[in-house]
Amino acid sequence: MTAPNPPLDMIFAALADPTRRSILSMLLEDDMAVTDVAAPFQVSLAAISKHLAVLAAAGLIRQERRGRIIWCKLDPDGLRSASIWMQGFGQFDAVDLDDFERFLRSELDGENQLRD
């Protein structure tokens, strides 16, 4: 279901969504059934399934059918290429993507205020 080496664009696009980042955080704890992944979110099961498909296509998770239940688990190598790419800049030891998103928003808000 996943590409052997998804392009960085797919990985970063998958990480760009806060719901998908939350799902990854949940899967850090343990493997989960799709219905358990969906439980804390205020969206449909179909929407969560689409998020999971994006994460799987990016190589960040794996999905496995066990009987009638689809289980999701982190792919331990999923972030390796993105991590290697970021470490190449020598400035990034560990990146908190939520902090990075807040930083970008504040920068963009600042630019918009300068234009007004």
Wavefront OBJ file of the C-alpha trace (Angstrom):
o trace
v 0.000 0.000 0.000
v 2.937 2.365 0.583
v 5.587 3.485 -1.841
v 9.081 2.133 -1.095
v 10.649 5.603 -0.876
v 8.000 8.308 -0.933
v 9.222 11.678 -2.168
v 9.874 14.344 0.441
v 6.981 16.362 -0.976
v 4.541 13.603 0.001
v 6.011 13.331 3.502
v 5.897 17.073 4.170
v 2.409 17.372 2.659
v 1.228 14.610 4.995
v 2.835 16.364 7.972
v 1.309 19.720 7.020
v -2.098 18.777 8.415
v -2.611 19.026 12.211
v -5.065 16.109 12.241
v -2.492 13.845 10.610
v 0.175 14.994 13.078
v -2.225 14.158 15.913
v -2.807 10.732 14.442
v 0.949 10.126 14.284
v 1.259 11.172 17.935
v -1.481 8.728 18.882
v 0.240 5.923 17.002
v 3.469 6.610 18.909
v 1.766 5.006 21.899
v 0.595 1.797 20.225
v -0.972 0.267 17.126
v -4.623 1.239 16.796
v -7.709 0.123 14.915
v -9.043 2.705 12.460
v -12.174 3.188 14.583
v -10.011 3.905 17.653
v -7.964 6.424 15.666
v -11.180 8.171 14.623
v -12.759 8.269 18.102
v -11.205 11.514 19.440
v -11.877 13.535 16.290
v -15.021 15.475 15.405
v -14.954 14.266 11.793
v -16.408 11.292 9.958
v -14.758 7.891 9.772
v -14.436 8.475 6.021
v -12.432 11.677 6.646
v -10.096 9.848 9.045
v -9.699 7.074 6.486
v -8.572 9.663 3.939
v -6.056 11.085 6.415
v -4.765 7.573 7.053
v -4.460 6.949 3.310
v -2.320 10.097 2.956
v -0.091 8.986 5.845
v 0.233 5.504 4.340
v 1.035 6.849 0.861
v 3.751 9.009 2.424
v 5.212 5.927 4.093
v 4.599 7.246 7.609
v 2.222 4.470 8.693
v 1.298 0.960 7.673
v -2.183 -0.468 7.626
v -2.870 -4.144 8.133
v -6.123 -6.066 8.034
v -6.591 -8.489 10.908
v -9.880 -10.231 10.359
v -12.482 -7.517 9.875
v -10.437 -4.810 11.566
v -7.852 -2.567 9.913
v -4.954 -1.748 12.227
v -2.626 1.206 11.845
v 0.940 1.421 13.067
v 3.814 3.817 12.618
v 6.425 2.930 10.066
v 9.668 3.444 11.978
v 11.540 4.410 8.818
v 8.836 6.758 7.546
v 10.456 10.010 8.613
v 14.027 8.929 7.918
v 14.423 10.690 4.554
v 12.837 13.904 5.863
v 15.032 13.799 8.948
v 18.174 13.255 6.872
v 17.177 16.110 4.571
v 16.626 18.497 7.508
v 19.839 17.461 9.253
v 21.674 18.346 6.057
v 21.106 21.973 6.928
v 22.990 21.484 10.185
v 20.433 23.555 12.076
v 17.815 20.970 12.890
v 18.436 18.361 15.540
v 14.819 17.738 16.368
v 11.947 19.613 14.783
v 8.668 20.262 16.552
v 6.381 20.638 13.540
v 3.632 22.298 15.592
v 6.104 24.967 16.746
v 7.296 25.349 13.163
v 3.706 25.833 11.969
v 3.094 28.497 14.658
v 6.303 30.263 13.632
v 5.277 30.307 9.963
v 1.822 31.635 10.843
v 3.305 34.431 12.953
v 5.706 35.340 10.158
v 2.931 35.375 7.569
v 0.679 37.403 9.868
v 3.521 39.909 10.340
v 3.992 40.243 6.573
v 0.259 40.761 6.078
v 0.205 43.497 8.738
v 3.103 45.279 7.006
v 1.178 45.286 3.724
v -1.974 46.765 5.291
l 1 2 3 4 5 6 7 8 9 10 11 12 13 14 15 16 17 18 19 20 21 22 23 24 25 26 27 28 29 30 31 32 33 34 35 36 37 38 39 40 41 42 43 44 45 46 47 48 49 50 51 52 53 54 55 56 57 58 59 60 61 62 63 64 65 66 67 68 69 70 71 72 73 74 75 76 77 78 79 80 81 82 83 84 85 86 87 88 89 90 91 92 93 94 95 96 97 98 99 100 101 102 103 104 105 106 107 108 109 110 111 112 113 114 115 116
